[in-house]
Amino acid sequence: MKLSADLQAFERRIGHSFARPELLVRALTHGSISSSTRADNQRLEFLGDRVLGLVMATALLEDDPQASEGQLAPRFNALVRKETCADVARQIDLGAVLKLGRSEMLSGGRRKQALLGDAMEAVIAAIYLDAGLGAARDMILSLWGERVARVESDARDAKTALQEWAQARGQKPPAYVELARSGPDHAPVFTIAARLQTGEEAQASAGSKRQAEQGAAATLIERLEQET
């Protein structure tokens, strides 16, 4: 099987040339265009999630031999979560080579975080099946790059920091309230307020509830720390 020019260019972006190119094609095939003769990437996504987890857990243990499980867990979660996978997918322009059905394409599927994250995991699995764990590990660590080095500070995210601030003062955990939702279904914008028991609050808007919550928490914790 010979890959198209755009898929060959994608191989160069991920740094792996497939001995079994059909694995790459399957990894990039969304369920909206699958058929009895064209398998989608769901099973590969399942496997790729586990391969990514193993590689990241090993990398974190090697990077910090003294870290406790409690310290490692949030770092691990920050590296393997769907948002991070989608960020890496955007970095290599994975959306441009996704194989989607017409309705999914028209609804902005090439930009959707969930689709990009799933496909990134499927590509990891495809490399694992094509060339083994070593090749998958090399690709993961190359593409995740500095994220692994900076994960300790990233893992203590704004929501965690705000919750710790409130608990240290005997308050209940912050509440996150959705104030508004705008935009089309394929590209919504959420406005969220982070609100403390004592009434202080801050707002933020983003394309996902999680990002809006993080933005609101970051604004509020920055304000509170400046005041104190």
C-alpha positions in Angstrom: 0.0 0.0 0.0 1.4 3.4 -1.0 0.5 6.4 1.1 -0.6 9.6 -0.5 1.7 12.7 -0.5 -0.1 14.3 2.4 0.3 11.2 4.6 3.9 10.9 3.6 4.4 14.4 4.8 2.6 13.5 8.0 5.0 10.6 8.5 7.8 13.1 8.3 6.1 15.3 10.9 5.9 12.5 13.4 9.3 11.1 12.6 8.2 7.5 11.7 7.9 5.8 8.3 5.4 3.0 8.4 6.3 -0.5 7.3 2.6 -1.3 7.4 1.0 2.0 6.1 -2.5 0.6 6.5 -2.1 1.1 10.3 -1.6 4.8 9.8 -4.7 5.0 7.5 -6.8 3.2 10.1 -5.5 5.5 12.9 -6.7 8.5 11.0 -10.1 7.1 10.1 -13.0 8.4 12.2 -16.1 6.4 12.9 -18.2 8.8 10.8 -16.6 7.4 7.6 -16.0 3.8 8.6 -17.7 0.9 6.9 -17.6 -2.9 6.8 -14.5 -2.7 4.7 -12.9 0.4 6.4 -12.2 0.1 10.1 -12.2 3.2 12.3 -9.6 4.2 14.9 -11.5 3.4 18.1 -9.6 0.1 18.9 -6.3 1.8 18.2 -7.3 4.7 20.4 -7.9 2.3 23.3 -4.5 0.8 22.8 -2.7 4.1 22.3 -4.0 5.5 25.5 -2.3 2.6 27.4 0.9 2.9 25.5 1.0 6.7 26.2 0.4 6.0 29.9 3.2 3.5 30.1 5.7 5.8 28.4 4.8 8.8 30.5 4.7 6.9 33.8 8.2 5.5 33.0 9.5 8.9 32.0 8.2 10.5 35.2 9.8 7.9 37.4 13.1 8.2 35.6 13.0 12.0 35.7 12.4 12.2 39.5 13.4 9.1 41.4 12.5 10.7 44.7 8.9 11.7 43.9 6.1 10.1 45.8 3.0 8.6 44.1 1.0 11.7 45.3 3.5 14.0 43.5 3.6 11.8 40.3 -0.1 11.3 39.8 -1.0 15.0 38.9 2.0 15.2 36.6 0.9 12.0 34.9 -2.6 13.2 34.5 -1.5 16.5 33.0 0.6 14.7 30.3 -1.9 12.1 29.2 -5.2 14.0 29.4 -7.2 14.5 26.2 -6.4 18.2 26.1 -2.7 17.6 26.0 -3.1 14.9 23.3 -5.1 17.4 21.2 -2.5 20.1 21.7 0.2 17.7 20.4 -2.1 16.8 17.5 -2.4 20.5 16.5 1.3 20.8 16.7 1.8 18.2 14.0 -1.3 19.3 12.0 -3.0 16.0 12.5 -6.4 17.5 11.7 -5.4 18.1 8.1 -5.1 14.3 7.4 -8.1 13.0 9.5 -10.5 11.0 7.4 -14.0 12.2 8.3 -17.6 11.8 7.1 -19.2 14.7 5.4 -21.3 15.8 8.4 -18.4 15.6 10.8 -16.3 17.6 8.4 -18.9 20.3 8.0 -19.3 20.6 11.7 -15.6 21.4 12.2 -14.4 17.9 13.1 -10.8 18.7 12.1 -10.6 21.2 14.9 -12.5 19.3 17.6 -10.5 18.6 20.7 -12.0 15.1 21.3 -11.4 13.9 17.7 -7.8 15.2 17.7 -7.0 13.7 21.1 -8.5 10.3 20.1 -6.7 10.3 16.8 -3.4 11.2 18.4 -3.7 8.2 20.7 -4.6 6.0 17.7 -1.4 7.1 15.9 0.6 6.2 18.9 -0.9 2.7 18.8 -0.3 2.4 15.1 3.4 3.1 15.6 3.5 0.7 18.5 2.0 -2.1 16.3 4.2 -1.2 13.4 7.6 -1.0 15.1 7.3 -1.7 18.8 7.4 0.1 22.1 10.8 1.7 21.5 9.6 3.5 18.3 6.4 4.6 20.0 8.4 5.9 23.0 10.8 7.9 20.8 7.9 9.5 19.0 6.0 10.3 22.2 8.9 11.9 24.0 9.9 13.8 20.9 6.4 15.3 20.4 5.6 15.9 24.0 9.0 17.5 24.4 9.3 20.2 26.9 5.8 19.4 28.3 7.5 16.6 30.3 10.1 19.0 31.7 7.6 21.6 32.8 4.9 19.3 34.0 5.6 19.7 37.7 4.5 23.4 37.6 1.7 22.7 35.1 0.3 19.9 37.2 -0.5 22.2 40.1 -3.1 24.0 38.0 -5.1 27.0 38.9 -8.2 25.1 40.1 -6.0 23.1 42.5 -4.2 26.2 43.7 -7.5 28.0 44.4 -8.9 25.0 46.2 -5.8 24.8 48.4 -6.1 28.5 49.1 -9.7 28.2 50.3 -9.1 25.1 52.4 -6.1 26.7 54.1 -8.6 29.4 55.3 -11.3 27.0 56.4 -13.5 27.6 53.4 -15.5 25.2 51.3 -14.0 24.3 47.9 -14.7 26.9 45.2 -17.9 26.6 43.1 -17.8 26.9 39.3 -21.0 28.3 37.8 -21.8 28.4 34.1 -23.0 31.9 33.3 -23.4 31.7 29.6 -22.9 29.6 26.5 -22.6 31.1 23.0 -21.5 30.2 19.5 -22.5 27.2 17.3 -22.6 23.7 18.6 -19.3 22.7 16.9 -17.5 25.7 18.4 -19.1 26.8 21.7 -17.8 29.4 24.0 -18.5 29.0 27.7 -18.4 31.7 30.4 -17.7 30.4 33.8 -17.4 32.1 37.2 -15.1 30.7 40.0 -16.8 31.7 43.2 -15.6 31.4 46.8 -17.8 30.8 49.9 -17.0 34.4 51.0 -18.3 35.9 47.8 -15.1 36.6 45.8 -15.3 35.6 42.2 -13.8 35.9 38.8 -15.0 35.0 35.3 -13.4 33.6 32.1 -14.5 32.5 28.7 -13.1 29.6 26.6 -14.0 26.9 24.1 -14.4 24.2 26.8 -15.8 24.3 30.3 -12.6 23.0 31.7 -10.5 25.8 30.1 -13.0 28.4 31.2 -12.9 27.1 34.8 -9.1 27.1 34.8 -9.1 30.7 33.4 -11.5 31.9 36.1 -9.6 30.1 38.8 -6.3 31.6 37.6 -7.7 35.1 37.6 -9.2 34.8 41.0 -6.1 33.2 42.7 -3.9 35.8 41.2 -6.1 38.6 42.6 -6.3 36.9 46.0 -2.5 36.4 46.2 -1.9 40.0 45.2 -4.3 41.2 48.0 -2.6 39.1 50.6 
